[in-house]
Amino acid sequence: MYNTDLPTRAELPSTKQLLRSTALAILTAGTLLVTTVLPSEYGIDPTGIGRVLGLTAMGEVKVSLAQEAQQEETAAVTKQAVVSTSSLTTVNNNGLPAAKAATALQAHQMTIKLEPGQAAEVKLVMSKGAKVTYQWTADGPLNVDAHGDPVNPPAGFYHGYGKGRQITSRDGEIQAAFDGSHGWFWRNRSDAVVTLKLSTNGEYQTIKRVL
């Protein structure tokens, strides 16, 4: 049943022969690595043999393609980050932020001339909770109504911050009760031209005369 001849001790390789074979294998592998693998895969040719055999050019192409792929991937990630950041500041048709973001402090001054019977309205686009300090003065009496308007207000909606009749100045602070437009409506009920000067300082996205 077991008629396979086992090798004798004399037929087995000696330790010296094993070491020689191992060293030869390592040397062969190292030679292939330096002369073939490095040039063909990475474009690295320390001996110059790879360039002679055309392997170095192959490796340089592979490295170049890998770098281009990495650059495209990085650009795609950067673009996605920009798109994500931009979506935070998207505004709707009313100029209001679609998602809340930090509002930078702003300051403006505005001068308006009102003819007899003429009205003017100035609105600030503000997020809920934002604050703005203001001061306005006029060289003649004006009626004023400070109020706010949310996006798509229901019929008959009114939110006031204070009114005045036949006054020439007022100062104070408005804290937005909701996302929307907040500001003042003036009307000149006198028989003379009235010049109005408004100063604002606070947390708002835009300021605009709407009337």
trRosetta pair geometry for C-beta under 8 A, 3 or more apart (Angstrom, degrees):
i j d omega theta_ij theta_ji phi_ij phi_ji
7 11 4.1 -120 -170 83 105 128
7 12 5.8 127 119 -58 127 75
8 11 5.0 96 55 4 72 101
8 12 7.6 -127 100 -12 42 84
9 12 5.8 -48 -154 21 38 114
13 17 4.1 -119 -173 88 102 132
13 18 5.5 126 117 -54 121 80
13 21 7.5 -1 175 -11 159 138
14 17 4.8 99 54 6 74 101
14 18 7.2 -134 99 -4 41 86
15 18 5.6 -54 -150 36 34 112
15 19 6.3 33 154 -18 66 105
16 19 5.8 -54 -148 36 30 110
16 20 6.3 31 152 -20 64 106
17 20 5.6 -53 -147 36 33 112
17 21 6.3 33 154 -19 66 105
18 21 5.7 -54 -147 36 31 110
18 22 6.3 31 154 -19 65 106
19 22 5.7 -54 -146 37 31 112
19 23 6.2 30 156 -18 65 107
20 23 5.9 -56 -148 38 29 110
20 24 6.3 30 152 -21 63 107
21 24 5.6 -55 -147 36 30 112
21 25 6.4 32 153 -21 65 104
22 25 5.7 -54 -149 34 31 111
22 26 6.4 29 153 -17 65 105
23 26 5.7 -54 -148 37 32 111
23 27 6.2 33 153 -19 66 107
24 27 5.6 -54 -146 38 31 112
24 28 6.2 32 154 -21 65 105
25 28 5.7 -53 -146 36 30 110
25 29 6.3 28 155 -18 64 107
26 29 5.8 -56 -147 38 30 109
26 30 6.2 29 155 -19 65 108
27 30 5.8 -55 -146 37 29 111
27 31 6.2 31 154 -21 64 106
28 31 5.7 -55 -149 35 30 112
28 32 6.4 28 154 -16 65 106
29 32 5.8 -55 -149 38 31 109
29 33 6.3 35 151 -24 65 106
30 33 5.5 -52 -148 33 32 115
30 34 6.3 22 158 -12 67 107
31 34 6.1 -60 -146 41 28 103
31 35 5.8 -4 168 7 67 118
32 35 6.5 -69 -128 53 23 91
32 36 5.0 -33 -169 34 65 123
32 37 6.2 62 136 -17 77 102
33 36 7.3 -41 -79 53 7 78
33 37 4.8 -36 -134 40 48 125
33 38 6.1 60 160 -26 64 97
34 37 7.9 25 -10 45 17 86
34 38 5.9 -6 -134 17 30 131
34 46 6.0 -61 -161 51 102 111
34 47 5.8 81 145 -17 109 121
35 38 7.9 70 10 40 11 97
35 39 7.1 -23 173 3 30 123
35 47 5.7 -33 -94 49 80 144
35 49 4.5 -15 -143 78 99 138
35 50 6.2 -179 -170 -56 47 82
36 39 6.6 -78 -151 42 14 100
36 40 6.0 -10 171 -1 59 121
36 50 7.0 168 -97 -97 26 96
36 53 8.0 -36 -105 81 71 156
36 55 6.3 -114 -142 -145 50 168
37 40 6.3 -70 -138 46 21 99
37 41 5.6 -11 177 8 64 122
38 41 6.7 -68 -125 49 17 91
38 42 5.5 -49 -160 49 58 111
38 44 4.2 -67 170 77 106 100
38 45 6.9 167 110 -78 102 42
38 46 7.3 6 104 2 153 92
38 50 7.1 -106 86 -58 80 155
38 59 7.3 23 142 -118 42 163
39 42 7.6 -62 -89 58 7 67
39 43 6.7 29 -154 -130 45 20
39 44 6.5 -112 -78 72 45 45
39 45 4.4 54 -98 -86 105 92
39 49 7.5 -133 -25 83 154 72
39 50 2.5 -161 -95 -153 168 155
39 51 7.1 -132 -143 -43 134 54
39 53 7.6 101 104 62 152 108
39 55 4.0 78 112 109 117 108
39 56 4.3 -65 -161 -77 104 66
39 58 7.6 69 136 56 80 93
39 59 5.2 -158 159 -7 41 142
40 50 6.8 -139 -39 -146 66 115
40 55 4.1 -61 -69 -169 84 103
40 56 7.7 -71 -68 -67 42 27
40 58 5.1 -5 -142 87 69 123
40 59 5.0 164 173 -59 9 98
40 62 7.9 56 155 4 52 142
41 59 5.5 4 53 -119 18 102
41 62 6.4 -71 -157 85 39 156
42 59 5.3 -11 57 -172 24 123
42 62 7.6 -71 -81 84 26 118
42 63 6.2 72 -156 -71 45 117
43 56 5.8 75 -145 -168 58 69
43 59 3.6 -173 -59 114 53 102
43 60 3.8 96 -113 -72 131 62
43 62 7.3 -169 -37 53 96 89
43 63 4.9 -70 1 -3 129 137
44 59 7.0 -97 12 140 52 153
45 48 6.0 91 147 -87 109 25
45 49 7.2 -158 -163 50 100 54
45 50 3.9 -131 -115 53 111 121
45 51 5.3 103 155 -31 168 90
45 55 7.6 142 -94 85 115 94
45 56 4.3 -32 -46 -94 140 124
45 59 7.8 162 -47 46 95 143
47 50 7.1 105 62 -5 88 85
48 51 5.7 -50 -162 34 56 111
48 52 6.5 58 144 -22 76 103
49 52 5.6 -57 -154 36 38 113
49 53 6.2 22 154 -8 71 111
50 53 5.9 -64 -144 47 30 102
50 55 4.1 -87 -159 72 84 108
50 56 4.2 107 122 -51 105 88
50 59 7.3 -3 169 4 138 132
51 54 7.6 44 -173 -74 30 23
51 55 7.6 -86 -60 53 24 69
51 56 4.2 -18 -80 17 67 141
51 57 7.4 91 -131 -29 65 80
54 57 5.8 -44 -166 33 62 113
54 58 6.7 68 141 -22 74 104
55 58 5.4 -56 -157 35 41 116
55 59 6.4 39 150 -19 71 104
56 59 5.6 -55 -151 37 34 110
56 60 6.3 36 152 -21 68 104
57 60 5.7 -52 -146 34 33 112
57 61 6.6 37 153 -21 63 102
58 61 5.9 -54 -155 32 30 112
58 62 6.7 29 150 -17 64 106
59 62 5.6 -54 -150 36 36 112
59 63 6.3 35 153 -18 69 104
60 63 5.7 -52 -146 37 33 111
60 64 6.2 35 154 -21 65 106
61 64 5.7 -56 -148 36 30 112
61 65 6.3 29 155 -18 65 106
62 65 5.8 -55 -148 37 30 110
62 66 6.4 30 154 -20 64 107
63 66 5.7 -56 -149 36 31 112
63 67 6.4 31 153 -19 65 105
64 67 5.8 -55 -149 35 31 111
64 68 6.4 30 154 -18 65 105
65 68 5.7 -53 -147 36 32 111
65 69 6.4 34 154 -20 65 105
66 69 5.7 -54 -149 35 31 112
66 70 6.4 32 152 -19 64 106
67 70 5.6 -54 -150 36 32 112
67 71 6.3 34 152 -20 66 105
68 71 5.6 -53 -147 36 32 112
68 72 6.4 33 154 -19 65 104
69 72 5.8 -53 -148 36 31 111
69 73 6.4 31 153 -19 64 106
70 73 5.7 -54 -148 36 31 112
70 74 6.3 31 153 -18 65 106
71 74 5.7 -54 -147 37 31 111
71 75 6.2 32 154 -19 65 106
72 75 5.7 -53 -145 37 31 112
72 76 6.3 34 154 -22 64 105
73 76 5.7 -53 -150 33 31 112
73 77 6.5 30 153 -17 64 104
74 77 5.8 -55 -150 36 32 110
74 78 6.3 32 153 -18 66 107
75 78 5.6 -55 -146 38 32 112
75 79 6.2 35 154 -22 66 105
76 79 5.7 -52 -146 35 30 112
76 80 6.4 31 154 -19 63 105
77 80 5.8 -54 -150 35 31 111
77 81 6.5 32 151 -20 64 105
78 81 5.6 -55 -151 34 32 112
78 82 6.5 32 152 -19 66 104
79 82 5.7 -54 -150 35 33 111
79 83 6.3 33 152 -19 66 105
80 83 5.6 -52 -147 36 33 112
80 84 6.3 34 153 -20 65 106
81 84 5.7 -53 -147 36 31 111
81 85 6.3 30 154 -17 65 106
82 85 5.7 -56 -147 39 30 110
82 86 6.1 32 154 -22 65 108
83 86 5.7 -54 -145 36 29 112
83 87 6.5 36 155 -28 63 102
84 87 5.9 -51 -154 25 30 113
84 88 7.5 37 148 -25 57 96
85 88 5.9 -49 -168 18 40 114
85 89 7.7 7 150 4 65 103
86 89 6.3 -76 -161 46 42 94
86 90 7.0 68 144 -57 72 84
87 90 5.5 -16 -152 -20 44 118
87 98 7.8 -71 176 79 64 128
87 99 7.2 42 134 14 73 135
88 99 5.0 -86 -147 79 55 124
88 101 5.3 96 148 -73 107 122
89 97 6.2 -61 -143 -131 50 103
89 98 8.0 89 151 36 13 86
89 99 7.6 -73 -59 59 26 87
89 101 5.6 -31 -85 2 82 154
90 97 7.5 100 72 -158 44 59
90 98 4.3 -15 86 21 92 132
90 99 7.1 54 42 11 86 89
91 94 7.9 -126 169 71 95 53
91 95 5.5 -2 172 -151 136 32
91 96 6.1 149 -152 69 87 28
91 97 5.8 -55 -97 -95 76 38
91 98 6.3 -158 -102 -24 20 84
92 95 7.4 -60 70 6 61 18
92 96 5.6 -10 39 56 100 84
92 98 5.8 118 -42 -78 87 87
92 151 7.0 45 79 -133 145 145
94 125 7.8 157 138 -120 84 118
94 151 5.2 -165 28 -114 159 97
94 180 7.8 -34 143 -135 143 61
94 181 7.4 -118 173 -34 112 110
95 125 5.2 -99 114 -95 111 157
95 205 7.0 176 151 102 97 132
95 206 6.0 -56 164 28 137 142
96 125 6.0 -154 -89 -165 67 114
96 127 7.9 128 -159 -86 94 69
96 151 5.9 -97 19 -64 153 124
96 179 5.6 93 -166 165 137 109
96 180 6.9 -28 -89 -95 139 32
96 205 7.6 153 -123 30 44 153
97 100 6.0 109 101 -101 133 34
97 101 6.0 -142 -157 17 155 90
97 127 6.6 -20 37 -79 120 113
97 179 7.7 -111 52 -146 79 126
97 205 6.8 176 -35 -76 99 150
100 127 5.5 100 -126 -147 100 146
103 126 7.7 41 -132 -140 174 63
103 127 6.1 -170 -34 14 135 118
103 130 5.9 2 47 -113 152 134
103 203 4.5 97 93 -171 123 89
103 204 6.6 56 172 -48 139 6
103 205 6.2 -92 -131 -66 114 70
104 203 7.9 167 86 -128 19 67
105 201 7.2 16 -178 -179 100 74
105 202 6.6 -80 -140 -165 78 15
105 203 6.3 -50 -96 -79 58 61
106 200 7.6 14 104 111 89 100
106 201 7.4 -156 96 -138 46 43
106 202 7.1 -23 54 66 69 39
106 203 7.8 112 18 -115 83 19
106 204 6.0 -86 44 59 122 79
106 207 7.5 -166 117 -16 137 114
107 199 7.6 -1 -171 -175 88 85
107 200 6.7 -178 -144 94 47 58
107 201 4.4 7 -106 -106 92 83
108 199 7.4 -179 92 -148 48 47
108 200 5.2 4 53 53 87 98
108 207 5.2 -145 34 52 159 154
109 197 7.1 -7 -172 -173 96 91
109 198 7.0 162 -155 87 48 54
109 199 5.1 -12 -103 -101 81 77
109 200 7.9 -176 -77 21 38 66
110 122 6.6 150 80 -114 160 150
110 197 7.3 163 85 -154 48 47
110 198 4.7 -10 59 59 96 101
110 199 8.0 -178 22 -74 67 36
110 200 8.0 15 4 1 106 103
110 207 7.5 -140 -41 137 136 128
110 209 7.2 163 -171 -55 147 109
111 195 6.7 -7 -171 -175 97 98
111 196 7.1 156 -157 84 48 54
111 197 5.3 -13 -103 -102 77 75
111 198 7.8 -172 -76 21 32 71
112 120 5.0 109 168 -163 152 174
112 122 7.7 -138 -40 -50 146 120
112 186 7.8 136 91 57 141 138
112 195 7.4 159 83 -157 43 52
112 196 4.6 -14 63 62 93 105
112 197 8.0 -178 23 -76 67 32
112 198 7.3 22 2 -3 108 110
112 209 7.0 147 -93 -110 126 140
113 193 6.0 0 -174 -179 101 110
113 194 7.4 158 -156 83 53 42
113 195 5.3 -24 -101 -102 74 73
113 196 7.6 -176 -82 20 24 75
114 118 4.5 -166 -164 81 76 108
114 119 7.4 37 -139 -95 120 13
114 120 5.9 -112 -87 -13 109 115
114 142 7.2 88 49 -107 158 117
114 186 6.7 -108 -69 116 155 115
114 187 7.7 170 -169 -155 145 28
114 188 3.9 155 128 -25 124 133
114 193 6.9 159 80 -159 48 60
114 194 4.9 -15 60 63 102 91
114 195 7.8 -179 19 -84 73 25
114 196 6.3 43 -11 -11 112 114
115 118 4.3 83 53 -16 76 130
115 188 6.9 170 87 68 28 143
115 193 5.8 -30 -108 -106 48 83
116 188 6.0 -114 -121 119 30 113
116 189 8.0 31 -160 -177 70 15
116 190 6.2 -103 -116 93 86 55
116 191 5.3 13 -113 -142 140 30
116 192 6.6 87 -70 18 101 13
116 193 7.1 -76 -34 -70 71 48
117 187 7.7 -20 -168 -176 32 95
117 188 6.5 -37 9 84 16 84
117 189 7.2 58 -91 -114 47 41
118 187 7.4 -168 101 -145 34 63
118 188 5.5 15 55 37 72 113
119 185 6.7 3 -177 -177 113 87
119 186 6.5 168 -154 90 64 52
119 187 4.2 -24 -99 -97 91 84
119 188 7.5 -159 -79 13 43 69
119 211 6.1 -21 112 133 95 127
120 185 7.6 176 90 -151 43 48
120 186 5.2 -4 57 57 86 99
120 187 8.0 172 19 -80 58 44
120 196 7.1 -162 56 45 145 148
120 209 6.5 -39 -170 -152 99 112
120 211 5.8 168 -149 94 34 84
121 183 6.7 106 176 104 76 122
121 184 6.9 -167 -143 96 57 49
121 185 4.6 -10 -102 -104 96 76
121 186 7.5 -179 -78 21 47 64
121 209 7.0 126 81 -161 50 63
121 210 5.1 -47 95 65 104 89
121 211 3.7 51 25 30 102 115
122 183 4.8 -138 100 -179 61 138
122 184 5.7 9 51 52 89 86
122 198 6.3 180 42 76 167 173
122 207 6.8 14 178 -177 102 92
122 208 7.1 175 -151 91 65 33
122 209 5.2 -39 -97 -99 78 64
122 210 7.2 149 -111 11 24 78
123 149 7.6 -36 -131 31 137 110
123 181 4.0 11 179 179 131 112
123 182 6.7 125 -155 57 76 23
123 183 3.9 -136 -103 7 43 139
123 207 7.5 -180 92 -147 41 53
123 208 6.1 -19 62 64 81 80
123 210 5.2 13 8 -9 115 128
124 132 6.0 3 112 -16 173 169
124 174 7.8 140 47 80 134 139
124 181 6.9 150 70 -156 36 61
124 182 5.4 -33 61 67 91 78
124 183 5.4 139 3 -70 74 98
124 200 6.7 -178 -77 -168 135 159
124 204 4.2 -50 178 -146 113 156
124 205 8.0 135 175 43 73 60
124 206 7.2 174 -151 87 51 47
124 207 5.1 -18 -101 -100 77 80
125 180 7.6 -116 -139 142 61 24
125 181 5.7 -34 -91 -97 61 72
125 204 6.1 124 69 -175 52 92
125 205 4.4 -48 93 57 109 105
125 206 4.6 32 24 44 118 87
125 207 7.8 -137 13 -68 73 38
125 208 7.9 31 -21 10 98 107
126 130 4.3 -145 -171 69 103 130
126 132 6.8 -112 -91 -21 140 120
126 174 7.9 177 -1 114 169 110
126 176 4.0 -166 113 -62 124 144
126 179 7.6 -153 100 -137 54 44
126 180 7.2 -11 59 66 74 48
126 181 7.7 118 18 -119 77 25
126 182 5.3 -30 25 21 126 119
126 203 6.7 88 -139 105 98 78
126 204 4.7 -55 -83 -111 86 86
126 205 7.1 -173 -84 6 35 82
127 130 4.9 95 59 -25 72 120
127 176 6.5 139 90 77 29 152
127 179 5.5 -12 -135 -106 53 83
127 203 7.5 -63 41 138 92 112
127 205 7.7 86 -29 -31 86 107
128 176 5.5 -130 -118 112 31 105
128 177 6.9 -30 -133 132 84 23
128 178 5.1 -15 -93 -136 103 26
128 179 5.2 -55 -31 -45 88 65
129 175 6.8 -17 -154 -178 30 97
129 176 6.3 -33 24 67 23 90
130 175 7.2 173 87 -151 35 58
130 176 4.9 25 51 15 82 122
130 202 7.0 121 160 148 92 108
130 203 3.8 -132 -158 99 103 115
130 204 6.3 135 139 -75 142 60
131 173 5.9 -4 -169 -175 103 112
131 174 7.1 162 -151 85 54 48
131 175 4.9 -21 -98 -99 82 78
131 176 7.7 -132 -72 2 36 76
131 202 5.3 -118 110 -156 59 129
131 203 5.8 61 48 26 53 108
132 173 6.9 162 83 -153 40 65
132 174 5.3 -8 59 57 90 93
132 182 7.7 159 30 93 129 123
132 200 5.6 -2 176 -168 121 101
132 201 6.8 153 -160 77 73 35
132 202 3.0 -164 -111 53 59 148
132 203 6.5 -130 -65 41 77 56
132 204 5.6 8 -72 -32 133 117
133 171 7.6 23 177 -179 86 91
133 172 7.3 -143 -145 119 67 27
133 173 5.0 -35 -97 -96 69 81
133 200 7.4 154 83 -155 48 51
133 201 5.2 -18 62 65 93 91
133 202 5.7 143 12 -55 61 114
134 171 6.4 -162 99 -142 56 61
134 172 6.6 -8 56 60 84 58
134 173 7.4 149 15 -99 75 32
134 174 6.8 19 0 -2 122 103
134 198 6.9 -17 -167 -168 107 89
134 199 6.6 159 -155 86 57 58
134 200 5.0 -13 -103 -103 90 72
134 201 7.6 174 -79 23 47 66
134 202 8.0 -59 -49 -4 76 126
135 169 7.5 0 -175 -170 81 97
135 170 7.6 -167 -143 98 49 43
135 171 3.8 -3 -105 -104 81 107
135 198 7.6 163 87 -152 46 47
135 199 5.0 -1 57 55 89 104
136 144 7.9 151 77 -110 140 151
136 169 6.5 -174 96 -142 56 57
136 170 6.1 5 54 54 89 75
136 171 7.4 170 19 -78 52 64
136 184 7.2 -104 -11 53 158 175
136 196 6.2 4 -176 -175 113 96
136 197 6.5 171 -150 87 64 49
136 198 4.4 -14 -100 -102 103 72
136 199 7.3 -179 -77 21 54 63
137 168 6.6 22 -161 148 66 79
137 169 4.3 -2 -109 -102 71 103
137 196 7.6 168 88 -151 38 54
137 197 5.4 -7 58 57 82 98
138 141 7.4 133 96 -97 126 8
138 142 5.2 71 30 -10 170 122
138 168 5.0 -129 65 -153 83 65
138 169 6.8 -164 19 -66 69 60
138 186 7.9 156 -68 -157 146 147
138 194 5.3 22 -180 172 117 111
138 195 6.6 168 -148 85 68 44
138 196 4.6 -21 -96 -100 99 71
138 197 7.4 175 -80 18 48 66
139 168 7.3 49 -110 -153 8 115
139 194 6.2 -176 66 -150 72 66
139 195 5.2 26 19 49 114 90
140 168 6.8 -170 102 -110 11 101
140 188 7.1 47 99 -138 122 105
140 190 5.4 -102 164 30 128 160
140 192 5.8 -162 -108 82 157 109
140 193 7.8 146 8 104 149 34
140 194 3.6 -113 55 -107 116 104
140 195 7.8 94 12 24 95 55
141 166 4.0 3 -179 -158 134 67
141 167 6.4 84 -144 17 78 11
141 168 5.8 -66 -92 -64 50 81
141 189 7.5 -48 106 56 101 89
141 190 5.9 121 58 -51 89 122
141 194 7.5 -102 55 -106 34 146
142 164 7.9 53 94 98 74 105
142 166 7.4 147 52 -115 18 26
142 167 6.6 -51 60 65 68 59
142 168 7.1 109 14 -101 85 41
142 186 4.8 -7 173 -162 133 108
142 187 6.8 146 -165 67 81 36
142 188 5.9 -46 -110 -89 84 61
142 189 7.8 134 -135 13 39 80
142 194 6.1 170 -66 132 101 159
142 196 6.7 35 -48 -87 160 120
143 163 7.8 -5 -177 -176 82 93
143 164 6.9 -178 -151 95 45 61
143 165 5.2 -1 -113 -121 88 59
143 166 6.7 0 -70 -41 71 49
143 186 6.8 145 78 -156 53 54
143 187 4.8 -14 59 57 105 91
143 189 6.0 53 -13 -14 113 118
144 163 6.6 172 93 -155 63 51
144 164 4.6 13 50 51 100 97
144 167 6.7 -64 12 54 114 110
144 170 6.6 -139 69 12 161 144
144 184 5.8 -23 -162 -165 103 109
144 185 6.9 147 -156 77 51 51
144 186 5.2 -16 -99 -98 78 75
145 160 6.9 -73 -172 -129 86 108
145 163 5.0 -4 -107 -110 68 92
145 184 7.1 144 76 -157 44 58
145 185 4.6 -14 59 57 95 103
146 160 6.7 97 84 -168 63 71
146 161 3.9 -67 116 71 109 102
146 162 5.0 15 45 57 116 77
146 163 7.2 -154 22 -75 70 44
146 174 6.8 -139 173 -89 128 125
146 182 8.0 32 179 176 85 81
146 183 7.1 -116 -141 139 71 25
146 184 5.0 -29 -96 -97 74 76
146 185 7.8 -172 -76 19 29 69
147 158 6.5 -51 -152 -165 138 77
147 159 6.0 133 -164 83 84 55
147 160 4.7 -44 -98 -106 91 56
147 161 6.1 -169 -84 9 32 81
147 182 7.5 -137 116 -143 33 63
147 183 7.7 -18 60 65 53 46
147 185 7.1 -9 25 1 105 110
148 159 4.8 -37 58 86 91 114
148 161 6.8 76 -23 -32 94 109
148 174 7.8 149 -62 -176 113 125
148 176 6.6 137 -125 -138 151 71
148 177 6.1 163 60 34 155 100
148 178 6.9 146 133 46 135 89
148 180 5.6 104 171 90 98 122
148 181 6.7 168 -155 90 65 46
148 182 4.0 -17 -104 -102 98 85
148 183 7.8 109 -94 9 59 49
149 153 5.7 -93 -161 -30 79 137
149 157 7.5 109 -132 104 69 117
149 159 7.7 176 -75 39 34 100
149 180 5.3 -152 94 168 48 127
149 181 4.9 -6 57 60 96 94
149 182 7.7 -172 22 -75 59 47
150 153 5.1 120 57 -80 83 86
150 157 7.3 -71 32 150 99 155
150 159 7.9 64 -24 9 92 137
150 178 4.7 -26 -92 110 111 137
150 179 6.6 70 -139 77 84 62
150 180 4.0 -105 -109 -70 38 141
151 179 6.6 -15 -8 106 107 99
151 180 5.9 -147 -29 -100 62 86
153 157 3.8 -124 172 53 117 149
153 180 7.9 56 -60 -129 103 146
154 157 5.0 111 60 -49 70 112
159 177 5.9 -126 173 53 147 145
159 178 7.7 117 25 17 172 114
160 163 6.6 -29 -168 -39 137 92
161 174 5.4 -6 -146 -117 162 100
161 182 7.3 67 -26 -167 142 105
162 170 7.8 -178 114 -177 132 148
162 172 7.5 47 26 52 157 162
164 167 4.3 -41 157 13 128 136
164 170 6.1 -165 -17 -61 159 141
166 189 7.3 -68 -80 56 85 121
167 170 6.3 58 122 -47 139 102
173 202 7.9 129 -142 -84 84 147
174 182 5.6 168 150 148 141 132
176 179 7.3 58 153 -89 134 26
176 180 7.1 169 -161 48 114 76
176 182 5.4 -137 -103 -26 87 150
181 210 7.8 41 177 -31 150 153
183 207 8.0 127 -96 -142 130 82
184 198 7.5 -168 43 -115 141 140
185 211 7.4 23 -126 49 88 142
186 196 6.3 110 96 -92 173 163
188 193 7.8 6 -179 -143 163 32
188 194 4.8 -178 -116 25 125 124
190 194 6.4 100 44 -46 126 119
200 204 7.5 -22 150 25 133 141
200 207 6.3 161 57 -102 151 151
204 207 6.4 72 111 -59 137 87
